[in-house]
């Protein structure tokens, strides 16, 4: 019993310097952080949760539903760069995804405080838009270094 306890203490002592080391390749989201105490976020006003934005219907200027938001894409600076919109198809079958710059969207609230998303695009322009694919994304890997394979998900 004493041997097991001593071995456990020795392994913890050997592991502690490794745990204290700074990673040689920090996360891109932490690139601007210089250390010190965290700054806590307390503002509550015009913010929007990504979890509430995903799944929101996107309408065009003619009030036609042209798709729904499937993903929110963050840039290396941590800001929202784009949204991926699922267009076409029926009940998730035959749907394709296109990415749109976040600044292209117009957002507002209806009388029930639901988010309304509008995009100045027609169904035909979305069909002609380049399809969004995640294959080249090296920051989102499966653990073995390869990019994940996206599977269609029923909505």
Protein Blocks (a to p, Z undefined) as FASTA:
>chain_A
ZZmmmmmmmmmmmmmmmmmpccfbdcfklmmpggdjddddfbdckbccfklmgopacddf
kopafbdcfbdcddfkopafbdcddeejjehiapacddddfklpccdddfkopacddddd
dfklmmmpccddfklmmklcghnopacddddddZZ
